């Protein structure tokens, strides 16, 4: 049998050993590729979670804004002249550092949210007013005023219910034969009310964990059945 020289046999043996294992360079390249793949997967995961959170916060902000507008719509649609000869609705213009901060008070036939002694009332005093937020500078708190029944002053008194504490601005405009106006003190009701509400809500977080805020605008025109035209 032909035998290879010892030196050749040693070289062949070393080649076989190298083929059966990994070199340091191969391991480093593998680790680098693996780290890139893990980074891509992590980035995709974080992006998906952030997008889901953002969508949920947008939906939540939308629900809050639409709920407030729905409440206002119900109250304005039930507005009526309670005492002929006196102001039927008192709409006052106001302002804050961020924008409009209007208020309004009137009498409505919409169902009371506060039953006294288990009984409601066929008509109630209702109003919407803004006060500065004690927790966040530049924001306002929106309150709904309700007084069960109607007393001597239909534009004051009652109980305040917090509707939202992230209001940037609230504007009421009233439609009459002369067009839209920002205030109302007439003996008759306006034909319609235009509401513009701006809320500031969280819409995700920065890399350092600080929340990112965004302003959402909601608007509606509410005809008043008992208004001047009708």
C-alpha positions as CSV (number, residue, x, y, z in Angstrom):
1,X,0.0,0.0,0.0
2,X,1.2,3.4,-0.9
3,X,1.7,5.6,2.2
4,X,1.9,9.4,2.1
5,X,4.7,11.1,3.8
6,X,4.1,12.2,7.4
7,X,4.1,16.0,6.5
8,X,1.4,15.5,3.9
9,X,-0.7,13.4,6.2
10,X,-0.5,16.2,8.9
11,X,-1.6,18.9,6.4
12,X,-4.6,16.8,5.3
13,X,-5.5,16.2,8.9
14,X,-5.4,19.9,9.6
15,X,-7.6,20.7,6.6
16,X,-10.2,18.2,7.8
17,X,-10.2,19.8,11.3
18,X,-10.7,23.3,9.8
19,X,-13.6,22.0,7.6
20,X,-15.3,20.5,10.7
21,X,-15.3,23.7,12.7
22,X,-15.7,27.5,12.3
23,X,-13.1,30.2,12.1
24,X,-13.3,33.3,14.3
25,X,-14.1,35.4,11.3
26,X,-17.0,33.2,10.3
27,X,-18.4,33.4,13.9
28,X,-18.1,37.2,13.9
29,X,-19.8,37.5,10.6
30,X,-22.6,35.2,11.8
31,X,-23.1,37.2,15.0
32,X,-23.1,40.5,13.0
33,X,-25.8,39.2,10.6
34,X,-27.8,37.8,13.6
35,X,-27.7,41.1,15.4
36,X,-28.9,43.0,12.3
37,X,-31.8,40.6,12.0
38,X,-32.7,41.0,15.7
39,X,-32.5,44.8,15.4
40,X,-34.8,44.7,12.4
41,X,-37.3,42.5,14.2
42,X,-37.2,44.6,17.4
43,X,-37.7,47.8,15.4
44,X,-40.6,46.3,13.6
45,X,-42.1,45.2,16.9
46,X,-41.7,48.6,18.5
47,X,-43.2,50.3,15.5
48,X,-46.2,48.0,15.5
49,X,-46.8,48.5,19.2
50,X,-46.5,52.3,18.8
51,X,-48.8,52.4,15.8
52,X,-51.4,50.3,17.8
53,X,-51.1,52.6,20.8
54,X,-51.4,55.7,18.6
55,X,-54.6,54.3,16.9
56,X,-56.1,53.5,20.3
57,X,-55.4,57.0,21.6
58,X,-56.8,58.6,18.4
59,X,-60.0,56.5,18.8
60,X,-60.3,57.4,22.5
61,X,-59.9,61.1,21.7
62,X,-62.5,60.7,19.0
63,X,-64.9,59.0,21.4
64,X,-64.5,61.8,24.0
65,X,-64.9,64.6,21.5
66,X,-68.0,63.0,19.8
67,X,-69.5,62.3,23.2
68,X,-69.2,65.9,24.3
69,X,-70.7,67.1,21.0
70,X,-73.6,64.6,21.3
71,X,-74.4,65.9,24.8
72,X,-74.3,69.5,23.6
73,X,-76.5,68.6,20.5
74,X,-79.1,67.0,22.7
75,X,-79.2,70.0,25.0
76,X,-79.4,72.6,22.2
77,X,-82.1,70.7,20.4
78,X,-84.3,70.8,23.5
79,X,-83.7,74.6,24.1
80,X,-86.9,76.7,24.5
81,X,-88.1,80.1,25.7
82,X,-89.0,79.6,29.3
83,X,-89.8,83.2,30.2
84,X,-91.1,85.4,27.3
85,X,-89.7,88.9,27.5
86,X,-86.4,87.8,29.1
87,X,-83.2,86.5,27.4
88,X,-83.9,83.0,26.1
89,X,-80.2,82.1,25.9
90,X,-77.1,83.7,27.2
91,X,-74.0,83.1,25.1
92,X,-70.9,84.9,26.1
93,X,-67.6,85.1,24.3
94,X,-64.4,84.4,26.3
95,X,-60.7,83.8,25.5
96,X,-57.8,81.9,26.9
97,X,-54.1,81.8,26.2
98,X,-54.7,79.1,23.5
99,X,-58.0,80.3,21.9
100,X,-61.7,80.8,22.5
101,X,-63.2,80.0,25.9
102,X,-66.9,80.7,25.4
103,X,-69.8,79.9,27.7
104,X,-73.5,79.4,27.2
105,X,-76.5,79.0,29.5
106,X,-80.2,78.2,28.6
107,X,-83.2,76.1,29.5
108,X,-83.8,72.8,27.8
109,X,-86.3,70.0,27.8
110,X,-83.6,67.3,27.5
111,X,-83.7,64.7,30.2
112,X,-81.9,65.6,33.4
113,X,-78.7,63.7,34.3
114,X,-79.5,64.3,38.0
115,X,-82.7,62.9,39.4
116,X,-83.7,64.4,42.7
117,X,-85.7,62.0,44.9
118,X,-85.8,59.5,42.1
119,X,-87.7,62.0,39.9
120,X,-86.6,63.9,36.8
121,X,-87.8,67.2,35.4
122,X,-89.5,68.2,32.2
123,X,-87.1,71.1,31.9
124,X,-83.7,72.0,33.3
125,X,-81.2,74.7,33.4
126,X,-78.1,73.8,31.4
127,X,-74.8,75.5,30.7
128,X,-71.3,74.9,29.4
129,X,-68.4,76.8,30.9
130,X,-64.6,76.5,31.0
131,X,-62.1,76.9,33.9
132,X,-58.3,76.8,33.8
133,X,-56.8,73.4,34.5
134,X,-55.0,73.1,37.8
135,X,-52.7,70.3,36.5
136,X,-51.7,71.4,33.0
137,X,-50.8,75.0,32.0
138,X,-52.5,76.2,28.9
139,X,-55.4,73.7,29.1
140,X,-59.0,74.2,30.2
141,X,-61.5,72.0,32.0
142,X,-65.0,71.9,30.4
143,X,-67.9,71.6,32.8
144,X,-71.6,71.1,32.1
145,X,-73.9,73.0,34.5
146,X,-77.2,71.5,35.3
147,X,-79.9,72.8,37.7
148,X,-82.8,70.4,38.3
149,X,-85.9,72.4,37.2
150,X,-85.9,76.2,36.7
151,X,-85.6,78.9,39.4
152,X,-85.6,82.7,39.3
153,X,-82.1,82.8,37.7
154,X,-82.0,80.2,34.9
155,X,-78.5,81.2,34.0
156,X,-76.8,80.4,37.3
157,X,-76.7,77.8,40.1
158,X,-76.9,74.0,39.9
159,X,-74.2,71.4,39.8
160,X,-71.1,71.3,37.6
161,X,-70.1,68.0,35.9
162,X,-66.6,67.7,34.4
163,X,-66.8,66.7,30.8
164,X,-63.1,66.9,29.8
165,X,-59.9,68.3,31.3
166,X,-57.9,68.6,28.1
167,X,-59.7,71.4,26.3
168,X,-57.7,73.9,24.2
169,X,-60.6,76.0,23.1
170,X,-64.4,76.1,22.8
171,X,-66.3,78.4,20.6
172,X,-70.1,78.9,20.2
173,X,-71.5,80.8,17.2
174,X,-75.2,81.7,16.9
175,X,-77.2,82.0,13.6
176,X,-79.8,84.7,13.1
177,X,-81.2,86.5,10.1
178,X,-78.0,88.6,10.0
179,X,-75.7,85.7,9.9
180,X,-73.4,84.2,12.6
181,X,-72.5,86.0,15.7
182,X,-70.2,85.2,18.7
183,X,-72.6,86.3,21.5
184,X,-76.3,86.0,22.2
185,X,-78.6,87.8,24.6
186,X,-81.9,87.9,22.6
187,X,-85.4,87.2,23.8
188,X,-85.7,84.6,21.1
189,X,-83.5,81.6,20.4
190,X,-81.0,81.5,17.5
191,X,-81.8,79.4,14.5
192,X,-78.8,77.2,15.0
193,X,-75.6,77.0,17.0
194,X,-72.2,76.2,15.5
195,X,-69.8,74.5,18.0
196,X,-66.1,74.2,17.6
197,X,-64.2,72.2,20.2
198,X,-60.5,71.6,20.3
199,X,-59.1,68.9,22.6
200,X,-55.5,68.0,23.3
201,X,-54.8,64.3,23.8
202,X,-51.7,62.0,24.0
203,X,-50.7,60.4,20.7
204,X,-47.8,58.2,21.6
205,X,-44.5,58.7,23.4
206,X,-41.0,60.0,22.4
207,X,-37.9,57.8,22.7
208,X,-37.2,59.3,26.1
209,X,-40.7,58.3,27.3
210,X,-42.2,61.8,27.3
211,X,-45.8,61.8,25.9
212,X,-46.5,63.3,22.5
213,X,-49.7,65.4,22.4
214,X,-51.9,66.4,19.5
215,X,-54.8,68.7,19.1
216,X,-58.1,67.3,17.7
217,X,-60.8,69.6,16.4
218,X,-64.5,68.7,16.5
219,X,-67.3,70.8,15.0
220,X,-71.0,70.6,14.5
221,X,-73.9,72.8,13.5
222,X,-77.0,72.1,15.6
223,X,-80.4,73.5,14.4
224,X,-82.6,74.7,17.3
225,X,-86.3,73.6,16.6
226,X,-87.6,76.4,18.8
227,X,-85.3,79.0,17.2
228,X,-86.3,82.2,15.5
229,X,-86.8,80.8,12.0
230,X,-88.9,77.9,13.0
